[in-house]
Amino acid sequence: MSLRKTLTALSRASSPPDSSISAVNLEAAEPSRSSEITFRPRKIRKVSLDDLNPSPPTITASPLSSKSTVDIALGHLLISDELLGGVISAHNTPPVFESTSTPFLSLARSILYQQLATKAAKCIYDRFISLFPGGESGVLPESLISVSAVDLRRIGVSGRKASYLHDLAGKYKSGELSDETILEMSDGELIDRLTSVKGIGVWTVHMFMIFSLHRPDVLPVGDLGVRKGVKDLYGLKNLPGPLQMEQLCEKWRPYRSVGSCMIGCN
C-alpha cells in the first residue's frame, strides 16, 4: 500500500462519529422539558385544638314558666350529674315557678320578707297590701311613695325597710328602673342595677331572678340552703365558697336554678 493510501485510511479511522447519530443519542439521554412533571406548592392548613376537641353545642334554656320546661330541665340534670340525678329521682314533686306578680311588686315583697320568719313576713305583707286601693294591683311606684314612713312603721315595717321601699319607688319614678327594662336585662345587668337599690343585695336579686322572673340558669352562691345542699351532695368537709360552687355546679348549666331548688334553695 502506498504512503498516501495508508495516511488516508488512518485519517478515516480516527475521525469523530457521525453528527446525526450523536444528536439522536443526546436526545434519548436527556428527556425534553415538555415531558417533565411539575408540582405546585400547597398551603398546609394548621390544625387547632378546637378541631381536635370541638365545643359541645350550646343549649338555650327557656324561662321556667311551664311544667314542660321544668321537666326538660330535670331530664338534663338527671343525665349531666349522677349524684343530683339520685336526688331528683327520690323526689316525686318537682319545683314550681308560678309567680305572676310584676317585677316592682316582687321586689317590694322581697324587701318586706327580709330577715323575717315566713309567718311574720306574710302578716306584715298582708297589712302592707291593705294600704293600697285595689290590693296588689294598686302597689305602684307613685302610690308607694305617697305612703309615709310613719304609716309603714304602723303596720310593722321597720324604719330602715321603709327607706328601702321608698328608694325602690324613687328609682322607678326617676326612670332608672322599670318593669319593662328589668325584663329585658341580662342576669349580670340585673345584679348591677338592682343592687344599687338600698336594701337589695346579690342574694335578693338571685331569688328574684329565680322565683319572679323564672330565669333558668341562676346559681345563688350565697344561699345557705344551697351551699349546704352542695356540701352534702358531694360529700365536702366544709361549706363551699362561691368559686367552688361555680366549679361543682358547672355541669348543671343551663338549668342551675332548678338544680339549686332541688337541693335546698330557700
Secondary structure as GFF3:
##gff-version 3
##sequence-region A 1 266
A	DSSP	alpha_helix	3	13	.	.	.	ID=ss1
A	DSSP	alpha_helix	19	29	.	.	.	ID=ss2
A	DSSP	three_ten_helix	33	35	.	.	.	ID=ss3
A	DSSP	alpha_helix	49	52	.	.	.	ID=ss4
A	DSSP	alpha_helix	67	80	.	.	.	ID=ss5
A	DSSP	alpha_helix	82	90	.	.	.	ID=ss6
A	DSSP	alpha_helix	103	113	.	.	.	ID=ss7
A	DSSP	alpha_helix	118	130	.	.	.	ID=ss8
A	DSSP	three_ten_helix	135	138	.	.	.	ID=ss9
A	DSSP	alpha_helix	141	145	.	.	.	ID=ss10
A	DSSP	alpha_helix	149	154	.	.	.	ID=ss11
A	DSSP	alpha_helix	159	174	.	.	.	ID=ss12
A	DSSP	alpha_helix	179	184	.	.	.	ID=ss13
A	DSSP	alpha_helix	187	194	.	.	.	ID=ss14
A	DSSP	alpha_helix	202	211	.	.	.	ID=ss15
A	DSSP	alpha_helix	224	234	.	.	.	ID=ss16
A	DSSP	alpha_helix	242	248	.	.	.	ID=ss17
A	DSSP	three_ten_helix	250	252	.	.	.	ID=ss18
A	DSSP	alpha_helix	256	263	.	.	.	ID=ss19
###
